[in-house]
Amino acid sequence: MIEIGFIIFLFYSNLLMGQFTRTNGEGKSLAVAVQDIFTATNFVIAVICALLGYLVIEYLRKRF
């Protein structure tokens, strides 16, 4: 569970950093950025990616 949680954390932190690039507009507040990234779609994507990442890591641990 810790590994899955860490992958989800990295996913959301990457989305948050992407909200503050030059192309997304200047003067965007943290509240607006957080509102943009915490959606149901992003959560589903984060969980699916975390589970896939976990399965790959476990496969590689058992293989090597």
CHARMM-style PDB file with segment names, atoms N, HN, CA, C and O in Angstrom:
ATOM      1  N   MET     1       0.810  -1.190   0.000  1.00  0.00      PROA
ATOM      2  CA  MET     1       0.000   0.000   0.000  1.00  0.00      PROA
ATOM      3  C   MET     1       0.856   1.257   0.000  1.00  0.00      PROA
ATOM      4  O   MET     1       0.485   2.265  -0.601  1.00  0.00      PROA
ATOM      5  N   ILE     2       1.989   1.201   0.666  1.00  0.00      PROA
ATOM      6  HN  ILE     2       2.291   0.382   1.154  1.00  0.00      PROA
ATOM      7  CA  ILE     2       2.866   2.369   0.710  1.00  0.00      PROA
ATOM      8  C   ILE     2       3.390   2.684  -0.680  1.00  0.00      PROA
ATOM      9  O   ILE     2       3.454   3.849  -1.072  1.00  0.00      PROA
ATOM     10  N   GLU     3       3.765   1.657  -1.427  1.00  0.00      PROA
ATOM     11  HN  GLU     3       3.713   0.710  -1.109  1.00  0.00      PROA
ATOM     12  CA  GLU     3       4.277   1.882  -2.779  1.00  0.00      PROA
ATOM     13  C   GLU     3       3.205   2.471  -3.688  1.00  0.00      PROA
ATOM     14  O   GLU     3       3.489   3.371  -4.479  1.00  0.00      PROA
ATOM     15  N   ILE     4       1.981   1.974  -3.581  1.00  0.00      PROA
ATOM     16  HN  ILE     4       1.750   1.244  -2.939  1.00  0.00      PROA
ATOM     17  CA  ILE     4       0.885   2.498  -4.389  1.00  0.00      PROA
ATOM     18  C   ILE     4       0.603   3.951  -4.007  1.00  0.00      PROA
ATOM     19  O   ILE     4       0.410   4.795  -4.882  1.00  0.00      PROA
ATOM     20  N   GLY     5       0.578   4.244  -2.725  1.00  0.00      PROA
ATOM     21  HN  GLY     5       0.735   3.559  -2.014  1.00  0.00      PROA
ATOM     22  CA  GLY     5       0.380   5.614  -2.260  1.00  0.00      PROA
ATOM     23  C   GLY     5       1.475   6.551  -2.748  1.00  0.00      PROA
ATOM     24  O   GLY     5       1.202   7.696  -3.106  1.00  0.00      PROA
ATOM     25  N   PHE     6       2.711   6.068  -2.762  1.00  0.00      PROA
ATOM     26  HN  PHE     6       2.932   5.137  -2.471  1.00  0.00      PROA
ATOM     27  CA  PHE     6       3.821   6.892  -3.229  1.00  0.00      PROA
ATOM     28  C   PHE     6       3.696   7.183  -4.724  1.00  0.00      PROA
ATOM     29  O   PHE     6       3.978   8.299  -5.162  1.00  0.00      PROA
ATOM     30  N   ILE     7       3.282   6.200  -5.500  1.00  0.00      PROA
ATOM     31  HN  ILE     7       3.053   5.294  -5.144  1.00  0.00      PROA
ATOM     32  CA  ILE     7       3.099   6.415  -6.937  1.00  0.00      PROA
ATOM     33  C   ILE     7       1.981   7.434  -7.177  1.00  0.00      PROA
ATOM     34  O   ILE     7       2.108   8.292  -8.051  1.00  0.00      PROA
ATOM     35  N   ILE     8       0.895   7.349  -6.415  1.00  0.00      PROA
ATOM     36  HN  ILE     8       0.792   6.652  -5.705  1.00  0.00      PROA
ATOM     37  CA  ILE     8      -0.199   8.320  -6.541  1.00  0.00      PROA
ATOM     38  C   ILE     8       0.289   9.712  -6.152  1.00  0.00      PROA
ATOM     39  O   ILE     8      -0.049  10.696  -6.810  1.00  0.00      PROA
ATOM     40  N   PHE     9       1.082   9.797  -5.088  1.00  0.00      PROA
ATOM     41  HN  PHE     9       1.357   8.998  -4.554  1.00  0.00      PROA
ATOM     42  CA  PHE     9       1.656  11.086  -4.686  1.00  0.00      PROA
ATOM     43  C   PHE     9       2.510  11.679  -5.797  1.00  0.00      PROA
ATOM     44  O   PHE     9       2.402  12.869  -6.092  1.00  0.00      PROA
ATOM     45  N   LEU    10       3.350  10.871  -6.410  1.00  0.00      PROA
ATOM     46  HN  LEU    10       3.438   9.905  -6.170  1.00  0.00      PROA
ATOM     47  CA  LEU    10       4.189  11.369  -7.496  1.00  0.00      PROA
ATOM     48  C   LEU    10       3.355  11.819  -8.694  1.00  0.00      PROA
ATOM     49  O   LEU    10       3.688  12.810  -9.344  1.00  0.00      PROA
ATOM     50  N   PHE    11       2.282  11.102  -8.986  1.00  0.00      PROA
ATOM     51  HN  PHE    11       2.012  10.297  -8.458  1.00  0.00      PROA
ATOM     52  CA  PHE    11       1.395  11.473 -10.080  1.00  0.00      PROA
ATOM     53  C   PHE    11       0.795  12.855  -9.837  1.00  0.00      PROA
ATOM     54  O   PHE    11       0.834  13.717 -10.715  1.00  0.00      PROA
ATOM     55  N   TYR    12       0.242  13.062  -8.645  1.00  0.00      PROA
ATOM     56  HN  TYR    12       0.210  12.362  -7.932  1.00  0.00      PROA
ATOM     57  CA  TYR    12      -0.385  14.348  -8.342  1.00  0.00      PROA
ATOM     58  C   TYR    12       0.630  15.475  -8.222  1.00  0.00      PROA
ATOM     59  O   TYR    12       0.340  16.606  -8.612  1.00  0.00      PROA
ATOM     60  N   SER    13       1.807  15.190  -7.695  1.00  0.00      PROA
ATOM     61  HN  SER    13       2.043  14.271  -7.379  1.00  0.00      PROA
ATOM     62  CA  SER    13       2.816  16.254  -7.620  1.00  0.00      PROA
ATOM     63  C   SER    13       3.285  16.651  -9.012  1.00  0.00      PROA
ATOM     64  O   SER    13       3.586  17.821  -9.249  1.00  0.00      PROA
ATOM     65  N   ASN    14       3.351  15.701  -9.933  1.00  0.00      PROA
ATOM     66  HN  ASN    14       3.106  14.751  -9.740  1.00  0.00      PROA
ATOM     67  CA  ASN    14       3.706  16.012 -11.308  1.00  0.00      PROA
ATOM     68  C   ASN    14       2.619  16.866 -11.963  1.00  0.00      PROA
ATOM     69  O   ASN    14       2.931  17.820 -12.675  1.00  0.00      PROA
ATOM     70  N   LEU    15       1.357  16.535 -11.729  1.00  0.00      PROA
ATOM     71  HN  LEU    15       1.104  15.760 -11.150  1.00  0.00      PROA
ATOM     72  CA  LEU    15       0.261  17.353 -12.251  1.00  0.00      PROA
ATOM     73  C   LEU    15       0.299  18.761 -11.682  1.00  0.00      PROA
ATOM     74  O   LEU    15       0.081  19.731 -12.408  1.00  0.00      PROA
ATOM     75  N   LEU    16       0.575  18.881 -10.385  1.00  0.00      PROA
ATOM     76  HN  LEU    16       0.752  18.093  -9.795  1.00  0.00      PROA
ATOM     77  CA  LEU    16       0.621  20.195  -9.755  1.00  0.00      PROA
ATOM     78  C   LEU    16       1.753  21.036 -10.318  1.00  0.00      PROA
ATOM     79  O   LEU    16       1.576  22.229 -10.564  1.00  0.00      PROA
ATOM     80  N   MET    17       2.904  20.431 -10.524  1.00  0.00      PROA
ATOM     81  HN  MET    17       3.048  19.462 -10.325  1.00  0.00      PROA
ATOM     82  CA  MET    17       4.019  21.181 -11.121  1.00  0.00      PROA
ATOM     83  C   MET    17       3.675  21.622 -12.531  1.00  0.00      PROA
ATOM     84  O   MET    17       4.065  22.713 -12.948  1.00  0.00      PROA
ATOM     85  N   GLY    18       2.954  20.796 -13.271  1.00  0.00      PROA
ATOM     86  HN  GLY    18       2.637  19.910 -12.933  1.00  0.00      PROA
ATOM     87  CA  GLY    18       2.552  21.150 -14.624  1.00  0.00      PROA
ATOM     88  C   GLY    18       1.591  22.315 -14.668  1.00  0.00      PROA
ATOM     89  O   GLY    18       1.519  23.015 -15.678  1.00  0.00      PROA
ATOM     90  N   GLN    19       0.848  22.541 -13.593  1.00  0.00      PROA
ATOM     91  HN  GLN    19       0.907  21.972 -12.773  1.00  0.00      PROA
ATOM     92  CA  GLN    19      -0.093  23.653 -13.549  1.00  0.00      PROA
ATOM     93  C   GLN    19       0.610  25.003 -13.467  1.00  0.00      PROA
ATOM     94  O   GLN    19      -0.015  26.028 -13.738  1.00  0.00      PROA
ATOM     95  N   PHE    20       1.864  25.035 -13.110  1.00  0.00      PROA
ATOM     96  HN  PHE    20       2.372  24.202 -12.890  1.00  0.00      PROA
ATOM     97  CA  PHE    20       2.573  26.285 -12.916  1.00  0.00      PROA
ATOM     98  C   PHE    20       3.639  26.547 -13.981  1.00  0.00      PROA
ATOM     99  O   PHE    20       4.574  27.314 -13.751  1.00  0.00      PROA
ATOM    100  N   THR    21       3.498  25.919 -15.134  1.00  0.00      PROA
ATOM    101  HN  THR    21       2.738  25.296 -15.321  1.00  0.00      PROA
ATOM    102  CA  THR    21       4.401  26.231 -16.233  1.00  0.00      PROA
ATOM    103  C   THR    21       3.934  27.502 -16.923  1.00  0.00      PROA
ATOM    104  O   THR    21       2.819  27.968 -16.687  1.00  0.00      PROA
ATOM    105  N   ARG    22       4.766  28.050 -17.755  1.00  0.00      PROA
ATOM    106  HN  ARG    22       5.672  27.671 -17.947  1.00  0.00      PROA
ATOM    107  CA  ARG    22       4.449  29.309 -18.432  1.00  0.00      PROA
ATOM    108  C   ARG    22       3.227  29.204 -19.336  1.00  0.00      PROA
ATOM    109  O   ARG    22       2.496  30.179 -19.510  1.00  0.00      PROA
ATOM    110  N   THR    23       3.005  28.035 -19.908  1.00  0.00      PROA
ATOM    111  HN  THR    23       3.599  27.243 -19.767  1.00  0.00      PROA
ATOM    112  CA  THR    23       1.905  27.894 -20.864  1.00  0.00      PROA
ATOM    113  C   THR    23       0.546  27.856 -20.187  1.00  0.00      PROA
ATOM    114  O   THR    23      -0.470  28.052 -20.854  1.00  0.00      PROA
ATOM    115  N   ASN    24       0.493  27.610 -18.882  1.00  0.00      PROA
ATOM    116  HN  ASN    24       1.319  27.450 -18.340  1.00  0.00      PROA
ATOM    117  CA  ASN    24      -0.794  27.512 -18.189  1.00  0.00      PROA
ATOM    118  C   ASN    24      -1.250  28.826 -17.582  1.00  0.00      PROA
ATOM    119  O   ASN    24      -2.240  28.850 -16.852  1.00  0.00      PROA
ATOM    120  N   GLY    25      -0.575  29.886 -17.856  1.00  0.00      PROA
ATOM    121  HN  GLY    25       0.229  29.867 -18.450  1.00  0.00      PROA
ATOM    122  CA  GLY    25      -1.010  31.195 -17.384  1.00  0.00      PROA
ATOM    123  C   GLY    25      -0.292  31.633 -16.124  1.00  0.00      PROA
ATOM    124  O   GLY    25       0.007  30.831 -15.240  1.00  0.00      PROA
ATOM    125  N   GLU    26      -0.028  32.916 -16.066  1.00  0.00      PROA
ATOM    126  HN  GLU    26      -0.271  33.568 -16.784  1.00  0.00      PROA
ATOM    127  CA  GLU    26       0.645  33.464 -14.898  1.00  0.00      PROA
ATOM    128  C   GLU    26      -0.384  33.945 -13.892  1.00  0.00      PROA
ATOM    129  O   GLU    26      -1.511  34.278 -14.258  1.00  0.00      PROA
ATOM    130  N   GLY    27      -0.004  33.980 -12.644  1.00  0.00      PROA
ATOM    131  HN  GLY    27       0.912  33.709 -12.346  1.00  0.00      PROA
ATOM    132  CA  GLY    27      -0.891  34.439 -11.602  1.00  0.00      PROA
ATOM    133  C   GLY    27      -1.889  33.402 -11.136  1.00  0.00      PROA
ATOM    134  O   GLY    27      -2.806  33.722 -10.380  1.00  0.00      PROA
ATOM    135  N   LYS    28      -1.727  32.170 -11.571  1.00  0.00      PROA
ATOM    136  HN  LYS    28      -0.982  31.910 -12.185  1.00  0.00      PROA
ATOM    137  CA  LYS    28      -2.637  31.099 -11.140  1.00  0.00      PROA
ATOM    138  C   LYS    28      -2.344  30.776  -9.679  1.00  0.00      PROA
ATOM    139  O   LYS    28      -1.191  30.575  -9.297  1.00  0.00      PROA
ATOM    140  N   SER    29      -3.385  30.730  -8.880  1.00  0.00      PROA
ATOM    141  HN  SER    29      -4.321  30.893  -9.191  1.00  0.00      PROA
ATOM    142  CA  SER    29      -3.184  30.466  -7.459  1.00  0.00      PROA
ATOM    143  C   SER    29      -3.109  28.961  -7.193  1.00  0.00      PROA
ATOM    144  O   SER    29      -3.496  28.141  -8.025  1.00  0.00      PROA
ATOM    145  N   LEU    30      -2.602  28.630  -6.011  1.00  0.00      PROA
ATOM    146  HN  LEU    30      -2.288  29.296  -5.335  1.00  0.00      PROA
ATOM    147  CA  LEU    30      -2.500  27.223  -5.619  1.00  0.00      PROA
ATOM    148  C   LEU    30      -3.887  26.590  -5.505  1.00  0.00      PROA
ATOM    149  O   LEU    30      -4.073  25.428  -5.865  1.00  0.00      PROA
ATOM    150  N   ALA    31      -4.847  27.348  -5.010  1.00  0.00      PROA
ATOM    151  HN  ALA    31      -4.696  28.292  -4.718  1.00  0.00      PROA
ATOM    152  CA  ALA    31      -6.203  26.816  -4.862  1.00  0.00      PROA
ATOM    153  C   ALA    31      -6.803  26.445  -6.216  1.00  0.00      PROA
ATOM    154  O   ALA    31      -7.449  25.405  -6.343  1.00  0.00      PROA
ATOM    155  N   VAL    32      -6.597  27.278  -7.217  1.00  0.00      PROA
ATOM    156  HN  VAL    32      -6.072  28.123  -7.114  1.00  0.00      PROA
ATOM    157  CA  VAL    32      -7.115  26.991  -8.555  1.00  0.00      PROA
ATOM    158  C   VAL    32      -6.404  25.775  -9.138  1.00  0.00      PROA
ATOM    159  O   VAL    32      -7.038  24.925  -9.764  1.00  0.00      PROA
ATOM    160  N   ALA    33      -5.102  25.689  -8.938  1.00  0.00      PROA
ATOM    161  HN  ALA    33      -4.587  26.379  -8.430  1.00  0.00      PROA
ATOM    162  CA  ALA    33      -4.339  24.552  -9.459  1.00  0.00      PROA
ATOM    163  C   ALA    33      -4.788  23.251  -8.806  1.00  0.00      PROA
ATOM    164  O   ALA    33      -4.943  22.238  -9.489  1.00  0.00      PROA
ATOM    165  N   VAL    34      -4.995  23.267  -7.508  1.00  0.00      PROA
ATOM    166  HN  VAL    34      -4.868  24.089  -6.954  1.00  0.00      PROA
ATOM    167  CA  VAL    34      -5.438  22.062  -6.800  1.00  0.00      PROA
ATOM    168  C   VAL    34      -6.832  21.660  -7.268  1.00  0.00      PROA
ATOM    169  O   VAL    34      -7.121  20.475  -7.431  1.00  0.00      PROA
ATOM    170  N   GLN    35      -7.692  22.650  -7.481  1.00  0.00      PROA
ATOM    171  HN  GLN    35      -7.457  23.613  -7.348  1.00  0.00      PROA
ATOM    172  CA  GLN    35      -9.039  22.362  -7.973  1.00  0.00      PROA
ATOM    173  C   GLN    35      -8.991  21.740  -9.367  1.00  0.00      PROA
ATOM    174  O   GLN    35      -9.813  20.884  -9.693  1.00  0.00      PROA
ATOM    175  N   ASP    36      -8.035  22.165 -10.187  1.00  0.00      PROA
ATOM    176  HN  ASP    36      -7.367  22.861  -9.921  1.00  0.00      PROA
ATOM    177  CA  ASP    36      -7.896  21.622 -11.534  1.00  0.00      PROA
ATOM    178  C   ASP    36      -7.405  20.180 -11.548  1.00  0.00      PROA
ATOM    179  O   ASP    36      -7.809  19.399 -12.409  1.00  0.00      PROA
ATOM    180  N   ILE    37      -6.536  19.817 -10.602  1.00  0.00      PROA
ATOM    181  HN  ILE    37      -6.208  20.452  -9.903  1.00  0.00      PROA
ATOM    182  CA  ILE    37      -5.929  18.485 -10.679  1.00  0.00      PROA
ATOM    183  C   ILE    37      -6.694  17.419  -9.909  1.00  0.00      PROA
ATOM    184  O   ILE    37      -6.605  16.243 -10.264  1.00  0.00      PROA
ATOM    185  N   PHE    38      -7.445  17.779  -8.866  1.00  0.00      PROA
ATOM    186  HN  PHE    38      -7.518  18.734  -8.578  1.00  0.00      PROA
ATOM    187  CA  PHE    38      -8.167  16.777  -8.088  1.00  0.00      PROA
ATOM    188  C   PHE    38      -9.557  16.559  -8.674  1.00  0.00      PROA
ATOM    189  O   PHE    38     -10.557  17.091  -8.192  1.00  0.00      PROA
ATOM    190  N   THR    39      -9.576  15.756  -9.734  1.00  0.00      PROA
ATOM    191  HN  THR    39      -8.764  15.324 -10.125  1.00  0.00      PROA
ATOM    192  CA  THR    39     -10.837  15.395 -10.379  1.00  0.00      PROA
ATOM    193  C   THR    39     -10.983  13.877 -10.324  1.00  0.00      PROA
ATOM    194  O   THR    39     -10.026  13.155 -10.044  1.00  0.00      PROA
ATOM    195  N   ALA    40     -12.183  13.416 -10.594  1.00  0.00      PROA
ATOM    196  HN  ALA    40     -12.960  14.002 -10.821  1.00  0.00      PROA
ATOM    197  CA  ALA    40     -12.431  11.973 -10.584  1.00  0.00      PROA
ATOM    198  C   ALA    40     -11.624  11.270 -11.674  1.00  0.00      PROA
ATOM    199  O   ALA    40     -11.110  10.172 -11.462  1.00  0.00      PROA
ATOM    200  N   THR    41     -11.517  11.902 -12.826  1.00  0.00      PROA
ATOM    201  HN  THR    41     -11.934  12.794 -12.998  1.00  0.00      PROA
ATOM    202  CA  THR    41     -10.755  11.302 -13.931  1.00  0.00      PROA
ATOM    203  C   THR    41      -9.291  11.146 -13.564  1.00  0.00      PROA
ATOM    204  O   THR    41      -8.699  10.092 -13.799  1.00  0.00      PROA
ATOM    205  N   ASN    42      -8.703  12.188 -12.988  1.00  0.00      PROA
ATOM    206  HN  ASN    42      -9.184  13.043 -12.797  1.00  0.00      PROA
ATOM    207  CA  ASN    42      -7.302  12.098 -12.585  1.00  0.00      PROA
ATOM    208  C   ASN    42      -7.092  11.056 -11.497  1.00  0.00      PROA
ATOM    209  O   ASN    42      -6.060  10.386 -11.468  1.00  0.00      PROA
ATOM    210  N   PHE    43      -8.067  10.915 -10.599  1.00  0.00      PROA
ATOM    211  HN  PHE    43      -8.906  11.459 -10.622  1.00  0.00      PROA
ATOM    212  CA  PHE    43      -7.941   9.915  -9.547  1.00  0.00      PROA
ATOM    213  C   PHE    43      -7.963   8.498 -10.118  1.00  0.00      PROA
ATOM    214  O   PHE    43      -7.184   7.643  -9.697  1.00  0.00      PROA
ATOM    215  N   VAL    44      -8.846   8.257 -11.065  1.00  0.00      PROA
ATOM    216  HN  VAL    44      -9.479   8.951 -11.407  1.00  0.00      PROA
ATOM    217  CA  VAL    44      -8.911   6.934 -11.704  1.00  0.00      PROA
ATOM    218  C   VAL    44      -7.601   6.638 -12.432  1.00  0.00      PROA
ATOM    219  O   VAL    44      -7.072   5.530 -12.340  1.00  0.00      PROA
ATOM    220  N   ILE    45      -7.089   7.612 -13.145  1.00  0.00      PROA
ATOM    221  HN  ILE    45      -7.519   8.512 -13.220  1.00  0.00      PROA
ATOM    222  CA  ILE    45      -5.813   7.436 -13.855  1.00  0.00      PROA
ATOM    223  C   ILE    45      -4.696   7.158 -12.861  1.00  0.00      PROA
ATOM    224  O   ILE    45      -3.864   6.282 -13.098  1.00  0.00      PROA
ATOM    225  N   ALA    46      -4.666   7.888 -11.756  1.00  0.00      PROA
ATOM    226  HN  ALA    46      -5.342   8.600 -11.564  1.00  0.00      PROA
ATOM    227  CA  ALA    46      -3.620   7.699 -10.746  1.00  0.00      PROA
ATOM    228  C   ALA    46      -3.675   6.304 -10.148  1.00  0.00      PROA
ATOM    229  O   ALA    46      -2.636   5.668  -9.970  1.00  0.00      PROA
ATOM    230  N   VAL    47      -4.864   5.821  -9.837  1.00  0.00      PROA
ATOM    231  HN  VAL    47      -5.708   6.338  -9.981  1.00  0.00      PROA
ATOM    232  CA  VAL    47      -5.001   4.489  -9.231  1.00  0.00      PROA
ATOM    233  C   VAL    47      -4.594   3.403 -10.221  1.00  0.00      PROA
ATOM    234  O   VAL    47      -3.890   2.462  -9.853  1.00  0.00      PROA
ATOM    235  N   ILE    48      -5.027   3.524 -11.466  1.00  0.00      PROA
ATOM    236  HN  ILE    48      -5.599   4.289 -11.765  1.00  0.00      PROA
ATOM    237  CA  ILE    48      -4.658   2.522 -12.479  1.00  0.00      PROA
ATOM    238  C   ILE    48      -3.147   2.508 -12.684  1.00  0.00      PROA
ATOM    239  O   ILE    48      -2.537   1.439 -12.734  1.00  0.00      PROA
ATOM    240  N   CYS    49      -2.543   3.682 -12.801  1.00  0.00      PROA
ATOM    241  HN  CYS    49      -3.038   4.549 -12.760  1.00  0.00      PROA
ATOM    242  CA  CYS    49      -1.086   3.751 -12.979  1.00  0.00      PROA
ATOM    243  C   CYS    49      -0.352   3.202 -11.766  1.00  0.00      PROA
ATOM    244  O   CYS    49       0.664   2.522 -11.905  1.00  0.00      PROA
ATOM    245  N   ALA    50      -0.864   3.496 -10.578  1.00  0.00      PROA
ATOM    246  HN  ALA    50      -1.690   4.049 -10.465  1.00  0.00      PROA
ATOM    247  CA  ALA    50      -0.218   2.997  -9.363  1.00  0.00      PROA
ATOM    248  C   ALA    50      -0.285   1.482  -9.287  1.00  0.00      PROA
ATOM    249  O   ALA    50       0.698   0.835  -8.926  1.00  0.00      PROA
ATOM    250  N   LEU    51      -1.423   0.914  -9.618  1.00  0.00      PROA
ATOM    251  HN  LEU    51      -2.222   1.439  -9.910  1.00  0.00      PROA
ATOM    252  CA  LEU    51      -1.542  -0.549  -9.593  1.00  0.00      PROA
ATOM    253  C   LEU    51      -0.651  -1.206 -10.640  1.00  0.00      PROA
ATOM    254  O   LEU    51      -0.013  -2.223 -10.369  1.00  0.00      PROA
ATOM    255  N   LEU    52      -0.608  -0.627 -11.832  1.00  0.00      PROA
ATOM    256  HN  LEU    52      -1.126   0.199 -12.052  1.00  0.00      PROA
ATOM    257  CA  LEU    52       0.287  -1.169 -12.862  1.00  0.00      PROA
ATOM    258  C   LEU    52       1.750  -1.053 -12.439  1.00  0.00      PROA
ATOM    259  O   LEU    52       2.531  -1.987 -12.623  1.00  0.00      PROA
ATOM    260  N   GLY    53       2.109   0.083 -11.880  1.00  0.00      PROA
ATOM    261  HN  GLY    53       1.474   0.841 -11.730  1.00  0.00      PROA
ATOM    262  CA  GLY    53       3.481   0.263 -11.396  1.00  0.00      PROA
ATOM    263  C   GLY    53       3.829  -0.729 -10.310  1.00  0.00      PROA
ATOM    264  O   GLY    53       4.927  -1.285 -10.295  1.00  0.00      PROA
ATOM    265  N   TYR    54       2.897  -0.952  -9.403  1.00  0.00      PROA
ATOM    266  HN  TYR    54       2.005  -0.501  -9.415  1.00  0.00      PROA
ATOM    267  CA  TYR    54       3.120  -1.922  -8.334  1.00  0.00      PROA
ATOM    268  C   TYR    54       3.312  -3.329  -8.887  1.00  0.00      PROA
ATOM    269  O   TYR    54       4.207  -4.055  -8.454  1.00  0.00      PROA
ATOM    270  N   LEU    55       2.474  -3.710  -9.842  1.00  0.00      PROA
ATOM    271  HN  LEU    55       1.747  -3.120 -10.194  1.00  0.00      PROA
ATOM    272  CA  LEU    55       2.593  -5.041 -10.436  1.00  0.00      PROA
ATOM    273  C   LEU    55       3.926  -5.217 -11.167  1.00  0.00      PROA
ATOM    274  O   LEU    55       4.537  -6.284 -11.093  1.00  0.00      PROA
ATOM    275  N   VAL    56       4.367  -4.201 -11.855  1.00  0.00      PROA
ATOM    276  HN  VAL    56       3.871  -3.335 -11.915  1.00  0.00      PROA
ATOM    277  CA  VAL    56       5.659  -4.281 -12.561  1.00  0.00      PROA
ATOM    278  C   VAL    56       6.801  -4.406 -11.564  1.00  0.00      PROA
ATOM    279  O   VAL    56       7.700  -5.227 -11.750  1.00  0.00      PROA
ATOM    280  N   ILE    57       6.772  -3.599 -10.507  1.00  0.00      PROA
ATOM    281  HN  ILE    57       6.042  -2.932 -10.356  1.00  0.00      PROA
ATOM    282  CA  ILE    57       7.835  -3.653  -9.490  1.00  0.00      PROA
ATOM    283  C   ILE    57       7.865  -5.028  -8.817  1.00  0.00      PROA
ATOM    284  O   ILE    57       8.940  -5.595  -8.620  1.00  0.00      PROA
ATOM    285  N   GLU    58       6.710  -5.560  -8.467  1.00  0.00      PROA
ATOM    286  HN  GLU    58       5.837  -5.100  -8.627  1.00  0.00      PROA
ATOM    287  CA  GLU    58       6.666  -6.879  -7.837  1.00  0.00      PROA
ATOM    288  C   GLU    58       7.154  -7.970  -8.785  1.00  0.00      PROA
ATOM    289  O   GLU    58       7.846  -8.895  -8.361  1.00  0.00      PROA
ATOM    290  N   TYR    59       6.801  -7.867 -10.056  1.00  0.00      PROA
ATOM    291  HN  TYR    59       6.239  -7.115 -10.400  1.00  0.00      PROA
ATOM    292  CA  TYR    59       7.283  -8.839 -11.042  1.00  0.00      PROA
ATOM    293  C   TYR    59       8.804  -8.783 -11.123  1.00  0.00      PROA
ATOM    294  O   TYR    59       9.466  -9.821 -11.128  1.00  0.00      PROA
ATOM    295  N   LEU    60       9.354  -7.582 -11.184  1.00  0.00      PROA
ATOM    296  HN  LEU    60       8.816  -6.739 -11.180  1.00  0.00      PROA
ATOM    297  CA  LEU    60      10.810  -7.454 -11.289  1.00  0.00      PROA
ATOM    298  C   LEU    60      11.500  -7.924 -10.011  1.00  0.00      PROA
ATOM    299  O   LEU    60      12.586  -8.501 -10.081  1.00  0.00      PROA
ATOM    300  N   ARG    61      10.901  -7.693  -8.859  1.00  0.00      PROA
ATOM    301  HN  ARG    61      10.020  -7.224  -8.802  1.00  0.00      PROA
ATOM    302  CA  ARG    61      11.497  -8.173  -7.605  1.00  0.00      PROA
ATOM    303  C   ARG    61      11.562  -9.697  -7.588  1.00  0.00      PROA
ATOM    304  O   ARG    61      12.568 -10.266  -7.166  1.00  0.00      PROA
ATOM    305  N   LYS    62      10.510 -10.357  -8.036  1.00  0.00      PROA
ATOM    306  HN  LYS    62       9.692  -9.895  -8.378  1.00  0.00      PROA
ATOM    307  CA  LYS    62      10.487 -11.817  -8.035  1.00  0.00      PROA
ATOM    308  C   LYS    62      11.393 -12.389  -9.111  1.00  0.00      PROA
ATOM    309  O   LYS    62      11.982 -13.456  -8.936  1.00  0.00      PROA
ATOM    310  N   ARG    63      11.501 -11.682 -10.214  1.00  0.00      PROA
ATOM    311  HN  ARG    63      11.023 -10.816 -10.356  1.00  0.00      PROA
ATOM    312  CA  ARG    63      12.310 -12.167 -11.334  1.00  0.00      PROA
ATOM    313  C   ARG    63      13.801 -12.080 -11.030  1.00  0.00      PROA
ATOM    314  O   ARG    63      14.559 -12.988 -11.370  1.00  0.00      PROA
ATOM    315  N   PHE    64      14.217 -11.008 -10.403  1.00  0.00      PROA
ATOM    316  HN  PHE    64      13.601 -10.270 -10.127  1.00  0.00      PROA
ATOM    317  CA  PHE    64      15.639 -10.815 -10.143  1.00  0.00      PROA
ATOM    318  C   PHE    64      15.886 -11.048  -8.702  1.00  0.00      PROA
ATOM    319  OT1 PHE    64      17.025 -10.942  -8.245  1.00  0.00      PROA
TER     320      PHE     64
END
